[in-house]
Amino acid sequence: MKNKVHAYLRKPTIVISIILISSVLSYLTGGLGYIFGIAVALITFWASNYNWIEFGIGKLKWRKTFVRAVLYAMLIFIVMDLVIQPFVELHWGSIDLSQLDSIRSNFGNYLMFVVFMWIVAAFGEEFLYRGFFMKRFAEILGGTNRDWLISAFAISTLFGMAHLYQGISGMITTGLIGLILSIIFYKNRDNLTLNILIHGIYNMIGITLIYLDRERMFIDWVLQYL
């Protein structure tokens, strides 16, 4: 049974249909698209006999991967907060982070959200968007470097659209972050763990600043000079 399910879920038409359905649901309803996509990804993982490498998670050197993840996350944060986000907000308004107001100055909610983020966003989104969607779509296109780059741009666009609840600025910046993460995965196709750690550490910085009610200190500082 597993082999039949696995073969079925790897058919190009099925993979593309799953990507489109998940993306449309995410754009229209938010979380429902993610739930649908991650459910199919986990079923595929089960049908593959829990083959991690099929999703880009191979053997790795943990210390080196962690150090790289910290450096990448800090660099992405600096570029986004000091360059990209101020420019985007100048033209399309502030990012809507009101859904995270419950963690401001509330340490209990902050801790619970950190755990939630590592599971759903860091692991879940990377497993779904990079390990499943991007990898499968690149393979359907032919698996060349060019195909991987096309897939990176396509899936990053869908990743950004899934964050429309943050407003236009949130959708644009998240799409750009998704593109950076996709390029990193393109260069490290058997090390999705690197992406998971980058995603989680980057989000940790942002979530901690929201908890401290300081998430706009760098952005507003730049905006006053624009």
MIVO-668400 format. One record per residue (C-alpha): residue number from 1; x, y, z. Coordinates in nm, 4 decimals, padded with zeros to 6 digits. Layout:
N
SITE resi        X        Y        Z
SITE  NUM        X        Y        Z
...
# end
This chain:
226
SITE resi        X        Y        Z
SITE    1  00.0000  00.0000  00.0000
SITE    2  00.2778  00.2427  00.0906
SITE    3  00.4451  00.1967 -00.2467
SITE    4  00.1221  00.2732 -00.4324
SITE    5  00.0541  00.5836 -00.2247
SITE    6  00.4131  00.6998 -00.2674
SITE    7  00.4067  00.6489 -00.6440
SITE    8  00.0721  00.8289 -00.6705
SITE    9  00.1846  01.1303 -00.4686
SITE   10  00.4980  01.1634 -00.6816
SITE   11  00.3061  01.1947 -01.0093
SITE   12  00.3773  01.5381 -01.1631
SITE   13  00.0090  01.6257 -01.2055
SITE   14 -00.0648  01.5294 -00.8454
SITE   15  00.2320  01.7238 -00.7062
SITE   16  00.1388  02.0373 -00.9007
SITE   17 -00.2260  02.0008 -00.7959
SITE   18 -00.1244  01.9710 -00.4300
SITE   19  00.0951  02.2813 -00.4560
SITE   20 -00.1821  02.4827 -00.6230
SITE   21 -00.4585  02.3695 -00.3860
SITE   22 -00.2451  02.4396 -00.0798
SITE   23 -00.1419  02.7806 -00.2151
SITE   24 -00.4957  02.8892 -00.3064
SITE   25 -00.6278  02.7778  00.0323
SITE   26 -00.3422  02.9604  00.2074
SITE   27 -00.4127  03.2788  00.0104
SITE   28 -00.7868  03.2652  00.0784
SITE   29 -00.8043  03.1191  00.4288
SITE   30 -00.4520  03.1250  00.5743
SITE   31 -00.3948  02.8245  00.7976
SITE   32 -00.6160  02.5784  00.6089
SITE   33 -00.3759  02.5715  00.3139
SITE   34 -00.0831  02.4970  00.5434
SITE   35 -00.2740  02.2176  00.7170
SITE   36 -00.3663  02.0603  00.3832
SITE   37 -00.0111  02.0865  00.2493
SITE   38  00.1667  01.9583  00.5587
SITE   39 -00.0816  01.6694  00.5861
SITE   40 -00.0009  01.5566  00.2317
SITE   41  00.3725  01.6062  00.2933
SITE   42  00.3581  01.3891  00.6061
SITE   43  00.1583  01.1206  00.4238
SITE   44  00.4251  01.1251  00.1522
SITE   45  00.6938  01.0986  00.4210
SITE   46  00.5129  00.7966  00.5704
SITE   47  00.4724  00.6368  00.2263
SITE   48  00.8461  00.6816  00.1607
SITE   49  00.9167  00.4687  00.4714
SITE   50  01.0237  00.7845  00.6544
SITE   51  01.3018  00.8580  00.4079
SITE   52  01.4395  01.1912  00.5325
SITE   53  01.6728  01.2362  00.2371
SITE   54  01.3709  01.2504  00.0058
SITE   55  01.2913  01.5820  00.1735
SITE   56  01.6493  01.7073  00.1711
SITE   57  01.7411  01.6043  00.5247
SITE   58  02.0664  01.4089  00.5062
SITE   59  02.3607  01.3477  00.7360
SITE   60  02.5243  01.6634  00.8600
SITE   61  02.7831  01.8129  01.0903
SITE   62  02.5665  01.9670  01.3607
SITE   63  02.8187  02.2176  01.4973
SITE   64  02.9097  02.3554  01.1555
SITE   65  02.5446  02.3651  01.0500
SITE   66  02.4404  02.5485  01.3667
SITE   67  02.7154  02.8101  01.3340
SITE   68  02.6233  02.8697  00.9697
SITE   69  02.2562  02.8965  01.0640
SITE   70  02.3259  03.1612  01.3292
SITE   71  02.5367  03.3661  01.0879
SITE   72  02.2816  03.3385  00.8061
SITE   73  01.9926  03.4299  01.0379
SITE   74  02.1728  03.7370  01.1729
SITE   75  02.2691  03.8494  00.8233
SITE   76  01.9131  03.8061  00.6946
SITE   77  01.7781  03.9999  00.9930
SITE   78  02.0202  04.2882  00.9387
SITE   79  01.9483  04.3093  00.5648
SITE   80  01.5708  04.2826  00.6102
SITE   81  01.5363  04.5265  00.9021
SITE   82  01.7872  04.7869  00.7861
SITE   83  01.7400  04.7759  00.4087
SITE   84  01.4471  04.5796  00.2676
SITE   85  01.1650  04.6282  00.5174
SITE   86  01.2009  05.0076  00.5555
SITE   87  01.1918  05.0475  00.1763
SITE   88  00.8894  04.8178  00.1423
SITE   89  00.7004  04.9875  00.4268
SITE   90  00.7751  05.3290  00.2803
SITE   91  00.5722  05.2315 -00.0271
SITE   92  00.3157  04.9790  00.1017
SITE   93  00.2697  05.0566  00.4712
SITE   94  00.3670  04.8796  00.7914
SITE   95  00.3602  04.5026  00.8307
SITE   96  00.0568  04.3862  01.0274
SITE   97  00.1817  04.1857  01.3255
SITE   98 -00.1303  04.2378  01.5362
SITE   99 -00.1852  03.8616  01.5594
SITE  100  00.1227  03.8471  01.7816
SITE  101  00.0119  04.1151  02.0278
SITE  102 -00.0680  03.8467  02.2867
SITE  103  00.3029  03.7764  02.3407
SITE  104  00.3974  04.1380  02.4181
SITE  105  00.5287  04.1549  02.7760
SITE  106  00.3684  03.8151  02.8465
SITE  107  00.6451  03.5650  02.9150
SITE  108  00.4146  03.2628  02.9319
SITE  109  00.2583  03.3358  02.5932
SITE  110  00.6037  03.4134  02.4560
SITE  111  00.7406  03.0725  02.5594
SITE  112  00.4384  02.8871  02.4207
SITE  113  00.4639  03.0733  02.0927
SITE  114  00.8364  02.9980  02.0664
SITE  115  00.7618  02.6247  02.0898
SITE  116  00.4746  02.6621  01.8414
SITE  117  00.6986  02.8562  01.6023
SITE  118  00.9778  02.5976  01.6015
SITE  119  00.7325  02.3188  01.5218
SITE  120  00.4937  02.4891  01.2784
SITE  121  00.7070  02.7596  01.1146
SITE  122  01.0719  02.6553  01.1380
SITE  123  01.0260  02.2823  01.0829
SITE  124  00.6795  02.2758  00.9258
SITE  125  00.7189  02.5511  00.6678
SITE  126  01.0673  02.4418  00.5635
SITE  127  00.9590  02.0775  00.5396
SITE  128  00.6570  02.1792  00.3306
SITE  129  00.7787  02.4675  00.1131
SITE  130  01.1432  02.3755  00.0591
SITE  131  01.1662  02.0027  00.1344
SITE  132  00.8398  01.9080 -00.0376
SITE  133  00.7122  02.1772 -00.2763
SITE  134  01.0419  02.3205 -00.4018
SITE  135  01.2256  01.9894 -00.4263
SITE  136  00.9371  01.8097 -00.6002
SITE  137  00.8702  02.0933 -00.8447
SITE  138  01.2406  02.1175 -00.9357
SITE  139  01.2464  01.7425 -01.0031
SITE  140  00.9342  01.7685 -01.2203
SITE  141  01.0986  02.0435 -01.4258
SITE  142  01.4027  01.8230 -01.4865
SITE  143  01.6264  01.8624 -01.1826
SITE  144  01.8915  02.0864 -01.3410
SITE  145  02.0356  02.3868 -01.1575
SITE  146  01.8171  02.6108 -01.3731
SITE  147  01.5100  02.4071 -01.2787
SITE  148  01.5953  02.4394 -00.9102
SITE  149  01.6237  02.8170 -00.9445
SITE  150  01.2916  02.8386 -01.1286
SITE  151  01.1350  02.6329 -00.8524
SITE  152  01.2961  02.8564 -00.5887
SITE  153  01.1380  03.1703 -00.7362
SITE  154  00.7990  03.0058 -00.7932
SITE  155  00.7658  02.8533 -00.4472
SITE  156  00.8946  03.1698 -00.2772
SITE  157  00.6187  03.3663 -00.4488
SITE  158  00.3598  03.1222 -00.3150
SITE  159  00.5259  03.1357  00.0282
SITE  160  00.4880  03.5138  00.0319
SITE  161  00.1250  03.4972 -00.0802
SITE  162  00.0490  03.2606  00.2088
SITE  163  00.1392  03.5464  00.4465
SITE  164 -00.1096  03.7974  00.3055
SITE  165 -00.2607  03.8267  00.6547
SITE  166  00.0424  04.0440  00.7367
SITE  167 -00.0625  04.2940  00.4708
SITE  168  00.1040  04.3723  00.1381
SITE  169  00.4335  04.4646  00.3039
SITE  170  00.4322  04.1421  00.5041
SITE  171  00.3610  03.9391  00.1939
SITE  172  00.6472  04.1040  00.0017
SITE  173  00.9071  04.0773  00.2784
SITE  174  00.8099  03.7196  00.3639
SITE  175  00.8345  03.6287 -00.0033
SITE  176  01.1849  03.7768 -00.0160
SITE  177  01.2874  03.5899  00.2986
SITE  178  01.1430  03.2764  00.1398
SITE  179  01.3534  03.3401 -00.1694
SITE  180  01.6699  03.3730  00.0390
SITE  181  01.5873  03.0476  00.2187
SITE  182  01.5122  02.8799 -00.1142
SITE  183  01.8477  02.9878 -00.2580
SITE  184  02.0204  02.8528  00.0531
SITE  185  01.8393  02.5204  00.0066
SITE  186  01.9320  02.5236 -00.3636
SITE  187  02.2973  02.5430 -00.2576
SITE  188  02.2523  02.2831  00.0206
SITE  189  02.0027  02.0347 -00.1218
SITE  190  02.0754  01.7581  00.1282
SITE  191  02.0772  01.9866  00.4325
SITE  192  01.7255  02.1145  00.4955
SITE  193  01.8239  02.1169  00.8632
SITE  194  02.0267  02.4299  00.7883
SITE  195  01.7110  02.5986  00.6585
SITE  196  01.5081  02.4865  00.9583
SITE  197  01.7635  02.6342  01.1985
SITE  198  01.7955  02.9606  01.0022
SITE  199  01.4170  02.9988  00.9897
SITE  200  01.3813  02.9277  01.3603
SITE  201  01.6665  03.1520  01.4754
SITE  202  01.5498  03.4379  01.2515
SITE  203  01.1965  03.4073  01.3893
SITE  204  01.3337  03.3866  01.7446
SITE  205  01.4978  03.7263  01.6998
SITE  206  01.1745  03.8779  01.5718
SITE  207  00.9524  03.7130  01.8331
SITE  208  01.1831  03.8200  02.1165
SITE  209  01.1777  04.1795  01.9939
SITE  210  00.7963  04.1674  01.9791
SITE  211  00.7880  04.0328  02.3359
SITE  212  01.0092  04.3267  02.4384
SITE  213  00.7923  04.5613  02.2265
SITE  214  01.1050  04.6620  02.0341
SITE  215  01.0452  04.5001  01.6956
SITE  216  01.0385  04.8335  01.5109
SITE  217  01.3400  05.0025  01.6663
SITE  218  01.5706  04.9412  01.3681
SITE  219  01.3050  04.9915  01.0999
SITE  220  01.1767  05.3197  01.2442
SITE  221  01.5334  05.4437  01.2870
SITE  222  01.5976  05.3891  00.9151
SITE  223  01.2586  05.5295  00.8089
SITE  224  01.3275  05.8636  00.9753
SITE  225  01.6060  05.9201  00.7217
SITE  226  01.4016  05.8188  00.4157
# end
